[in-house]
Structures are given as C-alpha cells and as structure tokens.
Amino acid sequence: MTRTVGILGGGIAGLTLAALLAARGHAVTVYEQDRAGGKLRREQAGGLRFDTGPSLFTFPDVWHAVLNRLHEPDPLDLRPLPGALGVHHTPHGPVPLPVPPRHALFPHWQRYVQAAHPLRAHLTTLLTTPPRLNDPAFLRASAALLRVTGPHASAAAWLRARTLPPALEHALATHALNAGLSPADAPALYALIPALVGDRVYRPAGGMGALLDALRGFGEARGVTLREGVGVRALTGSTLTLDGGEVCRHDLTVSAIDPARLARLRGNSPRPGPRTVSGVALYAALPAPAALPATSVLPPESFRSFRAALRVGALPETTLALVHADGPRLAVLLTAPPTGRSLTADHPWVRAQLRRVERTLNVPGLLDCALDTFTLTPAHYARGGHPGGAIYGAALPAWRGGPLHPQPYRLSPTLWQVGTGVHPGGGLPAILGGALIVDRLLREAGW
Ligand SMILES: Cc1cc2nc3c(=O)[nH]c(=O)nc-3n(C[C@H](O)[C@H](O)[C@H](O)COP(=O)(O)OP(=O)(O)OC[C@H]3O[C@@H](n4cnc5c(N)ncnc54)[C@H](O)[C@@H]3O)c2cc1C
C-alpha cells in the first residue's frame, strides 16, 4: 500500500530523503517555503552564475552511498579542487593543507596524518550508520575513533597533545570550525578532518548547483511532488497548516528544517543554549580572474579571543575568512556570531575583515573593482534556518557530538527529523549520511 510522506524543507537534507523514500514506493511531497536548495542557492550577479553555501565537496564516499541506494550512476563529475583545503594564513606563517612533500612542515604533517590514520577506513561507516551499540560495524568505527582521540575531549586538547609547530597547529585547529565551534569547544574528531580529507577535496564540474539538480532529478524521476514557495505555518499531530491556510495530512511527516523552527511550528519554545556560528558570505563578480589560489583560509589570529567574542555574541576582532577564487567569481565567507543580524558589506566590521583579506592575500582593492556583489548575512540564514542564523543550529554538548550520540531522529512514531542541527557536524557529508541513516531507521520501523 502506498503511504504518503510530507517533508518540511527542501534543502539538501529534505531533497535527499525525499528521493530515498520515494524510491521505496512512498508518495512524497516536499514543502519548501522558498526555493529548493536551502543554503545551496543559484544566484546571478554581474552576468555570472554563483552557487551559494557549500563550496567544498568532501568525503565523496557518502555521496556514493546515496547513489548506491538509489541505483543511480554519478551525475556530478566531481573534479579535485586545486590546492585541496587551501593555504592557511596563520599568524605563524602560511601553511598549505595537505602539507606537500619537501615543505619544512611535512614531517610533522606526516606524524599528524599517521595519528589519524586508523580512523580513515571507518569514517564512511560513522557518517552513514545509525549509532547503535548492537551494530558491529558501528562499534568497530566508534572504537577506532575513541582509540585515535584518546582522553582528549576537544579538538584543541587533541592538537596540543601532538606538540606540533605552532603554524601547523593553528592551521589544523581552524578545521574545528567545520563543527561550527571554536577548537576548545569542538569534539576532538574535528582536529582530524584535514588528515581524513587529505587531498580529496572536490567540486562538481557544473558547480555545487549540480548537486541540487541531481537531487531534484532523482526525486522527479520517482514521483516526488516539490511544492516551492509553500511554507508550513503549523504542525499539529499529523496535520500541516500551510501559508494561506491550506491543511494537509500525511501518514508520516519528516522535518528537514532546523529543530528550533520545528519546535515553534509545534507551538513549543525552543530551548535557548549555545549555538554554532553564523556567517557573512560575500559573492563578487570580478572583471578578470583574481590572481589567487582556489582556496585561501585566514584563521582568526587568536582562537581564545575569537571564542570569547562568539560566546557573548560579539564580533571577533579577527574572524575566520574563507576565500574561494574560481575564475572571475570570488566568494569570501566570514564567520560571525549567530545573532541573526544583517551584517551587510558596508558594515564597519565586515569592511575591516575584507580589508584584512585583501592585505593578507596581497590583492589591494580587489573587491572595490568588482562588477557586482551580493551578500548573505546572519539575517538571511535566520530566515530559512536556526532563528539566530546558526549555520549548524544549536551546539551539541560533547556527549551528543560524538559517534555515540542518542538518536534524535524519531520524535514520535509518525514524526521524524533529519538535516542540519540533527546530526553531529553539519556539512554535506553529515547531511547526506543523515538522510541515509533516517531512511534505514524508517525502513526498519516499517515505513
Ligand atoms: C556559507 C556556507 C558555507 C558552507 N560550506 C560548506 C562546505 O564547503 N562544505 C559542506 O559540506 N558544507 C558546507 N556548508 C553547509 C551546507 O551548506 C549545509 O550543511 C547544508 O546545505 C544544509 O542543508 P539542510 O537541508 O540540512 O538545511 P537548509 O539548507 O537550511 O534547508 C532547510 C530548508 O527548509 C526550508 N524551511 C524552513 N522553514 C520552513 C517551513 N516552515 N516550511 C517550509 N520550508 C521551510 C528553508 O527555506 C530551507 O530551504 C556551508 C554552509 C554555508 C551557509
């Protein structure tokens, strides 16, 4: 018997799960208040197309696991990104990650990679397997993680114990921000990310938007109904009330929106607490390709003062800036506190951070000569996601951030959740892996 599923939110998580559930015979409708894609949007500026949001495609084996479950060939044509994780401009000097042979830091990098090595074979399992103590594959992967991280709770503590040269330690600590947390708050696993990713950093040949096209296509081919521009205003039991008052009922509802938003739709107040970081993303169409590597990373000068500022919602004196140059397209992503503020390009703090980027990369006036720009601010991320614009939602306490996290997926027998803010981590691998986990748990629960 065909059963109906309503999915709230048409971001990457909602679209992935929609395709997986439709592939198993469910009649799936996705309700998206805006355009499908969520943080991954296709925009135009200066005659160029920009794909906003995710820029680095990592852990492709998780994507391949999605394709395997859908019995689809890979439509993405993933291309290695030159320079992989990019040059990290630390206060102690520039560090390319991965560190190439013949670089003075290479022996230390090798020692670091060896420390993380036992986890490599288990990472896809960790990202795609329900966290259950009766699953041998999951237990083996968790044991490997615990052996590598040892007694160190945070990324900062794990790195300190390695006694690495300060430049390398600073560059590696920057990747704690992949959890949306500063290194002293992020689980130790995030200190291992550069070792685990290595040089396997990709982008689809057609840009990140190709991922969106692929997921839409997989859904369409399996009969998914995607209702764009249709927000869900309330959820009571299995009844969805849409903007405009239309009422819909489904046998199963899955939320692919931020848990704090879902709480509000259900008439509850989300619990305030620590949140992951938000951002200011500036996209610029340049008159000519910038003389920059594909990826440059400017970490905060001091993680201590960066953390202190974020904890009180203040603007850090120097923040993490990621700079992606792709021909005449330039993207500058600045980490900002999750206060839901509209920090546009003319804000003094944003201007100061952009000047720091130009100074450090030795490209004075680069942004002034842009033909066109647009900026996405914490206020933008708050409109579709966490109310403060926290990119990965509420920060998970350490005991929930690791592999043995309790399962937050099933809220009631007919209401489940997936996506950012639900899985530890929050980038595409966690989102895609989370959709696989929820699909499997739903199947086991008889859906
Ligand atoms: C600047 C930036 C850079 C990033 N870089 C990377 C990267 O390099 N690599 C990487 O892997 N990841 C990266 N990420 C993270 C990645 O983009 C996200 O993890 C992913 O896109 C989240 O997908 P999602 O579907 O969980 O959530 P979202 O994209 O937030 O989707 C949720 C959707 O729900 C909709 N919605 C909300 N409320 C309602 C409602 N009431 N009714 C109907 N619809 C609703 C929203 O409009 C939205 O479309 C980055 C994110 C940002 C912002």
Ligand as a Chemical Component Dictionary entry (heavy atoms), coordinates in Angstrom:
data_LIG
# 
_chem_comp.id                   LIG 
_chem_comp.type                 NON-POLYMER 
_chem_comp.pdbx_formal_charge   0 
_chem_comp.three_letter_code    LIG 
# 
loop_
_chem_comp_atom.comp_id 
_chem_comp_atom.atom_id 
_chem_comp_atom.alt_atom_id 
_chem_comp_atom.type_symbol 
_chem_comp_atom.charge 
_chem_comp_atom.model_Cartn_x 
_chem_comp_atom.model_Cartn_y 
_chem_comp_atom.model_Cartn_z 
_chem_comp_atom.pdbx_ordinal 
LIG C1  C1  C 0 28.351 29.906 3.784 1  
LIG C2  C2  C 0 28.266 28.415 3.924 2  
LIG C3  C3  C 0 29.329 27.628 3.517 3  
LIG C4  C4  C 0 29.262 26.242 3.636 4  
LIG N1  N1  N 0 30.312 25.493 3.174 5  
LIG C5  C5  C 0 30.211 24.150 3.169 6  
LIG C6  C6  C 0 31.209 23.359 2.528 7  
LIG O1  O1  O 0 32.168 23.902 1.959 8  
LIG N2  N2  N 0 31.062 22.016 2.530 9  
LIG C7  C7  C 0 29.996 21.396 3.121 10 
LIG O2  O2  O 0 29.912 20.166 3.093 11 
LIG N3  N3  N 0 29.010 22.116 3.715 12 
LIG C8  C8  C 0 29.099 23.472 3.744 13 
LIG N4  N4  N 0 28.091 24.227 4.288 14 
LIG C9  C9  C 0 26.988 23.528 4.958 15 
LIG C10 C10 C 0 25.894 23.049 3.993 16 
LIG O3  O3  O 0 25.560 24.068 3.096 17 
LIG C11 C11 C 0 24.674 22.688 4.819 18 
LIG O4  O4  O 0 25.048 21.685 5.731 19 
LIG C12 C12 C 0 23.514 22.139 4.004 20 
LIG O5  O5  O 0 23.254 22.913 2.854 21 
LIG C13 C13 C 0 22.296 22.096 4.924 22 
LIG O6  O6  O 0 21.219 21.504 4.281 23 
LIG P1  P1  P 0 19.835 21.271 5.043 24 
LIG O7  O7  O 0 18.906 20.705 4.050 25 
LIG O8  O8  O 0 20.050 20.473 6.282 26 
LIG O9  O9  O 0 19.350 22.693 5.576 27 
LIG P2  P2  P 0 18.913 24.025 4.801 28 
LIG O10 O10 O 0 19.765 24.232 3.621 29 
LIG O11 O11 O 0 18.881 25.079 5.841 30 
LIG O12 O12 O 0 17.432 23.700 4.303 31 
LIG C14 C14 C 0 16.290 23.875 5.090 32 
LIG C15 C15 C 0 15.157 24.328 4.176 33 
LIG O13 O13 O 0 13.963 24.370 4.942 34 
LIG C16 C16 C 0 13.191 25.475 4.484 35 
LIG N5  N5  N 0 12.227 25.814 5.538 36 
LIG C17 C17 C 0 12.486 26.342 6.766 37 
LIG N6  N6  N 0 11.334 26.518 7.450 38 
LIG C18 C18 C 0 10.340 26.081 6.642 39 
LIG C19 C19 C 0 8.921  25.993 6.786 40 
LIG N7  N7  N 0 8.308  26.393 7.907 41 
LIG N8  N8  N 0 8.187  25.496 5.762 42 
LIG C20 C20 C 0 8.791  25.063 4.618 43 
LIG N9  N9  N 0 10.114 25.155 4.420 44 
LIG C21 C21 C 0 10.894 25.628 5.422 45 
LIG C22 C22 C 0 14.232 26.536 4.225 46 
LIG O14 O14 O 0 13.745 27.543 3.357 47 
LIG C23 C23 C 0 15.354 25.712 3.604 48 
LIG O15 O15 O 0 15.246 25.662 2.202 49 
LIG C24 C24 C 0 28.126 25.618 4.193 50 
LIG C25 C25 C 0 27.046 26.409 4.599 51 
LIG C26 C26 C 0 27.112 27.801 4.456 52 
LIG C27 C27 C 0 25.926 28.628 4.869 53 
# 
loop_
_chem_comp_bond.comp_id 
_chem_comp_bond.atom_id_1 
_chem_comp_bond.atom_id_2 
_chem_comp_bond.value_order 
_chem_comp_bond.pdbx_ordinal 
LIG C1  C2  SING 1  
LIG C2  C3  SING 2  
LIG C2  C26 DOUB 3  
LIG C3  C4  DOUB 4  
LIG C4  N1  SING 5  
LIG C4  C24 SING 6  
LIG N1  C5  DOUB 7  
LIG C5  C6  SING 8  
LIG C5  C8  SING 9  
LIG C6  O1  DOUB 10 
LIG C6  N2  SING 11 
LIG N2  C7  SING 12 
LIG C7  O2  DOUB 13 
LIG C7  N3  SING 14 
LIG N3  C8  DOUB 15 
LIG C8  N4  SING 16 
LIG N4  C9  SING 17 
LIG N4  C24 SING 18 
LIG C9  C10 SING 19 
LIG C10 O3  SING 20 
LIG C10 C11 SING 21 
LIG C11 O4  SING 22 
LIG C11 C12 SING 23 
LIG C12 O5  SING 24 
LIG C12 C13 SING 25 
LIG C13 O6  SING 26 
LIG O6  P1  SING 27 
LIG P1  O7  DOUB 28 
LIG P1  O8  SING 29 
LIG P1  O9  SING 30 
LIG O9  P2  SING 31 
LIG P2  O10 DOUB 32 
LIG P2  O11 SING 33 
LIG P2  O12 SING 34 
LIG O12 C14 SING 35 
LIG C14 C15 SING 36 
LIG C15 O13 SING 37 
LIG C15 C23 SING 38 
LIG O13 C16 SING 39 
LIG C16 N5  SING 40 
LIG C16 C22 SING 41 
LIG N5  C17 SING 42 
LIG N5  C21 SING 43 
LIG C17 N6  DOUB 44 
LIG N6  C18 SING 45 
LIG C18 C19 SING 46 
LIG C18 C21 DOUB 47 
LIG C19 N7  SING 48 
LIG C19 N8  DOUB 49 
LIG N8  C20 SING 50 
LIG C20 N9  DOUB 51 
LIG N9  C21 SING 52 
LIG C22 O14 SING 53 
LIG C22 C23 SING 54 
LIG C23 O15 SING 55 
LIG C24 C25 DOUB 56 
LIG C25 C26 SING 57 
LIG C26 C27 SING 58 
# 
